[in-house]
Amino acid sequence: MYRFLLTPRWWGIHVFVLLSIPFCVFMGSWQLSRFEARVQEHRDAKAEAVSARTEAPRPLARLLPVDKATSGRQATATGRYGRQLLVPDRELDGKRGFYVLTLLRTPSGKALPVVRGWLPGGADAAKAPKPPAGEVTVTGALQASETPGDNGAGDQGGLPSGQTAAISAASLVNLVPDDVYDAWIALDRGDSGMKAVPPTAPDNTGLDLKAFENLGYTGEWFVFAGFVVFMWFRLARREAEALRDAALGLVPEGAQETGGAQETGGVRETGGIQATGAGPETGAAPESEDAPGSEDAPKSPGIPESEGAAAEPGAQRASGTPTGV
């Protein structure tokens, strides 16, 4: 019954199934490994954040450029504070407020953005304390430049003068005359009574939306693999049932209807032929040319010739037999 599985058409189906299942399993396993890697990165980042608070700070130059390994590490830099900016719409402990950002001019000639602290409420330059004068040494968590829309960084434009939406070199280079480091520092202790800003995790780390997308893709690929196996068994079963029905002489309902219509038509045609042929046999016999009374019968007196001719066919039709004398 299952010899059809060795036909060329089914060999093509077998090859497709044998290639699809390993591919789906491989893709699902790869997506699962990506999710597990992000979970491990999240754990490592939390462990590094704890150790970074207790480790000795290192000079800024030794930690640049900022990457996943150096983000959140304690860094130190020396210079003089310059221009001060406000970063509005930043949330801390469930409250809305703003960062106080001051540029530190280093001996290298470049400016380092330093977040000195956070204040609640709307961004107001009058609320922000002035930076210390003279040369200072700052210590804090090293952070990579923000991308607008990520990690709480705003992407709105048209801010008032003295404000910036994101802490990034690309945004600050248009606001200050100095070159700006592609990094910034959040002080461990808030300056002048402000609240310290905790470090943020670097991009593409932690249990963010992308991590759960990997987990969702994992389930989809494994479902696809199961669907391929299910469809193979279903197609094989349907074809086996069709061959069994054909061997038992069973005809699908549609075929029965079509065959019945053909047979009915044949009967009608045959009946028509019989009806047509039965006319001469069962009907009235044809009138013979030599039948008596057809020409020699005397005409009835007093009846016009035309009326007798008209009445004679009527009598024949009524009796069904020829009229004779």
C-alpha positions as CSV (number, residue, x, y, z in Angstrom):
1,M,0.0,0.0,0.0
2,Y,2.9,2.4,0.8
3,R,4.8,1.7,-2.4
4,F,3.8,5.2,-3.6
5,L,6.4,6.6,-1.1
6,L,9.1,5.4,-3.6
7,T,7.7,7.3,-6.6
8,P,9.7,10.3,-8.0
9,R,7.1,12.8,-6.7
10,W,7.4,11.5,-3.1
11,W,11.2,11.3,-3.4
12,G,11.1,15.1,-3.9
13,I,8.9,15.4,-0.8
14,H,11.3,13.3,1.2
15,V,14.3,15.4,0.2
16,F,12.4,18.6,1.2
17,V,11.5,17.2,4.6
18,L,15.0,15.9,5.3
19,L,16.5,19.3,4.5
20,S,13.8,21.5,6.2
21,I,13.9,19.8,9.6
22,P,17.6,20.1,10.3
23,F,17.5,23.7,9.0
24,C,14.6,24.7,11.3
25,V,16.3,23.0,14.3
26,F,19.6,24.7,13.6
27,M,18.0,28.2,13.3
28,G,16.0,27.6,16.5
29,S,19.1,26.5,18.4
30,W,21.0,29.5,17.1
31,Q,18.3,31.9,18.3
32,L,18.2,30.2,21.6
33,S,22.0,30.6,22.0
34,R,21.6,34.3,21.2
35,F,19.1,34.6,24.0
36,E,21.3,32.7,26.4
37,A,24.2,34.9,25.5
38,R,22.2,38.0,26.2
39,V,21.2,36.6,29.6
40,Q,24.8,35.9,30.4
41,E,25.8,39.4,29.3
42,H,23.2,40.8,31.6
43,R,24.5,38.8,34.5
44,D,28.1,39.8,33.7
45,A,27.1,43.5,33.5
46,K,25.5,43.3,36.9
47,A,28.6,41.6,38.4
48,E,30.9,44.2,36.8
49,A,28.7,47.1,38.0
50,V,29.1,45.8,41.6
51,S,32.9,45.3,41.2
52,A,33.4,48.6,39.4
53,R,32.2,50.4,42.5
54,T,34.9,49.0,44.6
55,E,37.8,48.9,42.1
56,A,40.3,51.7,41.9
57,P,39.6,54.3,39.2
58,R,41.8,54.3,36.1
59,P,42.9,57.2,33.9
60,L,40.4,58.1,31.2
61,A,42.9,57.5,28.4
62,R,43.4,53.9,29.4
63,L,39.6,53.1,29.1
64,L,39.0,54.6,25.7
65,P,37.3,53.8,23.4
66,V,34.3,52.8,25.4
67,D,33.0,49.2,24.7
68,K,31.1,46.6,26.6
69,A,34.2,45.7,28.7
70,T,35.0,49.3,29.8
71,S,31.5,50.7,30.1
72,G,30.6,51.3,33.7
73,R,34.3,51.2,34.8
74,Q,35.6,53.8,37.2
75,A,37.5,56.5,35.4
76,T,39.2,59.7,36.5
77,A,40.1,62.9,34.7
78,T,41.5,66.3,35.5
79,G,40.7,69.7,34.1
80,R,38.6,72.8,34.4
81,Y,34.9,73.1,34.1
82,G,33.6,75.1,31.2
83,R,30.1,75.5,29.7
84,Q,27.2,74.0,31.5
85,L,24.1,72.4,29.8
86,L,20.9,70.8,31.0
87,V,19.5,67.5,29.8
88,P,15.7,67.5,30.3
89,D,13.1,64.7,30.7
90,R,15.3,62.3,32.6
91,E,13.7,59.9,35.1
92,L,15.2,58.7,38.3
93,D,13.5,56.7,41.1
94,G,10.2,57.1,39.3
95,K,10.4,60.9,39.1
96,R,10.9,63.2,36.2
97,G,13.8,65.7,36.3
98,F,16.9,66.8,34.4
99,Y,20.6,66.2,34.4
100,V,23.2,68.9,35.0
101,L,25.9,68.4,32.4
102,T,29.2,70.3,32.6
103,L,32.0,70.1,30.1
104,L,35.5,69.4,31.6
105,R,38.3,70.8,29.6
106,T,41.2,68.4,29.9
107,P,45.0,69.1,29.3
108,S,44.6,67.3,25.9
109,G,42.5,70.2,24.7
110,K,39.3,68.0,24.4
111,A,36.2,68.5,26.5
112,L,34.8,65.6,28.6
113,P,31.0,65.7,29.3
114,V,30.5,65.2,33.1
115,V,27.0,64.6,34.6
116,R,27.4,66.2,38.0
117,G,23.9,65.1,39.2
118,W,20.1,65.0,38.8
119,L,17.5,67.5,40.0
120,P,13.7,67.0,40.0
121,G,11.2,69.1,38.1
122,G,11.5,70.9,34.8
123,A,14.8,71.9,33.3
124,D,15.7,75.3,34.8
125,A,19.1,76.9,34.6
126,A,18.5,78.8,37.8
127,K,18.1,75.6,39.8
128,A,21.4,74.1,38.6
129,P,24.3,74.9,40.9
130,K,27.4,76.4,39.3
131,P,30.4,74.2,38.9
132,P,33.5,74.6,41.1
133,A,36.2,77.0,39.8
134,G,39.8,76.1,39.2
135,E,41.3,72.7,38.4
136,V,39.4,69.7,39.6
137,T,39.7,65.9,39.4
138,V,36.5,64.0,38.8
139,T,35.8,60.3,39.3
140,G,32.8,58.4,38.1
141,A,31.4,55.7,35.9
142,L,32.5,55.8,32.3
143,Q,29.6,55.8,29.8
144,A,29.4,55.5,26.0
145,S,27.7,58.3,24.0
146,E,23.9,58.0,24.0
147,T,21.8,57.3,21.0
148,P,18.6,59.4,20.8
149,G,15.7,57.3,21.9
150,D,17.8,54.7,23.9
151,N,18.4,54.4,27.6
152,G,16.1,57.4,28.3
153,A,17.8,59.7,25.9
154,G,15.3,62.0,24.3
155,D,15.1,62.6,20.6
156,Q,13.1,65.8,20.5
157,G,14.4,68.8,18.7
158,G,13.8,72.5,19.1
159,L,15.1,72.7,22.7
160,P,15.8,76.0,24.3
161,S,19.4,77.3,24.3
162,G,21.5,75.7,26.9
163,Q,19.8,72.3,26.7
164,T,20.5,69.1,24.8
165,A,18.4,66.0,24.3
166,A,21.2,63.4,24.3
167,I,24.7,63.1,25.8
168,S,26.7,62.4,22.7
169,A,29.7,63.9,20.8
170,A,27.5,64.3,17.7
171,S,25.0,66.5,19.6
172,L,27.5,68.5,21.7
173,V,30.0,69.3,18.9
174,N,27.5,71.9,17.6
175,L,27.1,73.5,21.0
176,V,30.6,74.0,22.2
177,P,33.8,75.2,20.4
178,D,36.0,72.4,21.7
179,D,36.4,68.8,20.5
180,V,34.4,66.5,22.6
181,Y,35.2,62.9,23.8
182,D,33.0,60.2,22.5
183,A,32.2,59.3,26.1
184,W,31.0,60.8,29.3
185,I,31.3,60.4,33.1
186,A,28.6,60.2,35.7
187,L,30.0,61.3,39.1
188,D,29.7,58.7,41.9
189,R,28.6,61.4,44.3
190,G,26.2,64.2,43.3
191,D,27.9,67.6,43.3
192,S,26.5,70.5,45.3
193,G,23.6,68.5,46.8
194,M,22.4,66.9,43.6
195,K,21.5,63.3,43.3
196,A,24.1,61.0,41.6
197,V,23.1,59.4,38.3
198,P,23.6,55.6,38.3
199,P,25.4,54.1,35.3
200,T,23.4,52.5,32.5
201,A,24.1,49.2,30.7
202,P,25.7,49.5,27.3
203,D,23.7,49.0,24.1
204,N,22.8,45.4,23.0
205,T,23.3,44.0,26.5
206,G,20.9,42.8,29.2
207,L,17.3,41.5,29.0
208,D,16.0,44.1,26.5
209,L,13.4,43.7,23.8
210,K,15.9,42.2,21.4
211,A,16.6,39.4,23.8
212,F,13.0,38.3,24.0
213,E,12.7,38.6,20.2
214,N,15.4,35.9,20.0
215,L,13.4,33.8,22.4
216,G,10.3,34.2,20.3
217,Y,12.2,33.3,17.1
218,T,13.4,30.2,18.8
219,G,9.8,29.0,19.4
220,E,8.8,29.8,15.8
221,W,11.6,27.7,14.2
222,F,10.8,24.7,16.4
223,V,7.2,25.0,15.5
224,F,8.1,25.1,11.8
225,A,10.0,21.8,12.2
226,G,7.1,20.1,13.9
227,F,4.7,21.4,11.2
228,V,6.9,19.9,8.4
229,V,6.7,16.5,10.1
230,F,3.0,16.8,10.6
231,M,2.3,17.7,7.0
232,W,4.4,14.8,5.7
233,F,2.4,12.2,7.7
234,R,-0.9,13.9,6.7
235,L,-0.1,13.8,3.0
236,A,1.1,10.2,3.2
237,R,-2.0,9.1,5.0
238,R,-4.4,10.8,2.6
239,E,-2.7,9.2,-0.4
240,A,-2.7,5.8,1.3
241,E,-6.5,6.1,2.0
242,A,-7.1,7.1,-1.6
243,L,-5.3,4.1,-3.0
244,R,-7.2,1.8,-0.5
245,D,-10.5,3.2,-1.6
246,A,-9.6,2.7,-5.3
247,A,-8.6,-0.9,-4.5
248,L,-12.0,-1.6,-2.8
249,G,-13.9,-0.1,-5.7
250,L,-15.1,2.9,-3.7
251,V,-15.6,6.0,-5.7
252,P,-15.6,9.5,-4.2
253,E,-19.0,11.2,-3.9
254,G,-18.2,13.6,-6.7
255,A,-17.4,10.8,-9.1
256,Q,-20.7,9.0,-8.2
257,E,-22.7,12.1,-9.1
258,T,-20.9,12.4,-12.4
259,G,-21.3,8.7,-13.3
260,G,-25.0,8.8,-12.3
261,A,-25.7,11.7,-14.6
262,Q,-24.1,9.9,-17.5
263,E,-26.1,6.7,-16.8
264,T,-29.3,8.6,-16.5
265,G,-28.6,10.3,-19.8
266,G,-27.9,6.9,-21.4
267,V,-31.3,5.5,-20.2
268,R,-33.1,8.6,-21.5
269,E,-31.4,8.1,-24.9
270,T,-32.2,4.4,-25.0
271,G,-35.8,5.0,-23.9
272,G,-36.1,7.6,-26.6
273,I,-34.9,5.2,-29.2
274,Q,-37.3,2.5,-28.0
275,A,-40.2,4.9,-27.9
276,T,-39.3,6.0,-31.4
277,G,-39.1,2.4,-32.7
278,A,-42.2,1.2,-30.9
279,G,-44.4,3.6,-32.8
280,P,-44.8,1.5,-35.9
281,E,-45.2,-1.7,-33.9
282,T,-47.8,-0.7,-31.2
283,G,-49.5,2.1,-33.0
284,A,-52.2,1.9,-35.7
285,A,-51.2,-0.2,-38.8
286,P,-50.6,1.9,-41.9
287,E,-53.4,1.9,-44.4
288,S,-52.8,-0.5,-47.3
289,E,-53.1,0.8,-50.8
290,D,-55.2,-2.3,-51.7
291,A,-57.5,-2.1,-48.7
292,P,-61.1,-2.6,-49.8
293,G,-63.4,0.4,-49.8
294,S,-60.6,2.9,-50.3
295,E,-61.7,3.7,-53.8
296,D,-64.6,1.4,-54.8
297,A,-66.8,2.2,-51.8
298,P,-70.0,3.9,-52.9
299,K,-70.6,7.4,-51.7
300,S,-73.5,8.0,-49.4
301,P,-76.4,9.7,-51.1
302,G,-77.1,13.2,-50.1
303,I,-73.7,14.0,-48.7
304,P,-71.5,16.3,-50.7
305,E,-68.2,14.9,-51.8
306,S,-66.2,17.4,-49.8
307,E,-68.0,16.7,-46.6
308,G,-67.5,13.0,-47.0
309,A,-63.9,13.5,-47.6
310,A,-63.6,15.6,-44.5
311,A,-65.5,13.2,-42.3
312,E,-63.7,10.1,-43.4
313,P,-60.3,11.1,-41.9
314,G,-62.0,12.0,-38.7
315,A,-63.5,8.6,-38.4
316,Q,-60.2,7.0,-39.1
317,R,-58.5,8.9,-36.4
318,A,-61.2,8.0,-33.9
319,S,-61.2,4.3,-34.6
320,G,-57.6,3.9,-35.4
321,T,-58.4,1.5,-38.2
322,P,-59.1,2.1,-41.9
323,T,-62.8,2.5,-42.8
324,G,-64.2,0.0,-45.3
325,V,-67.5,-1.1,-46.7
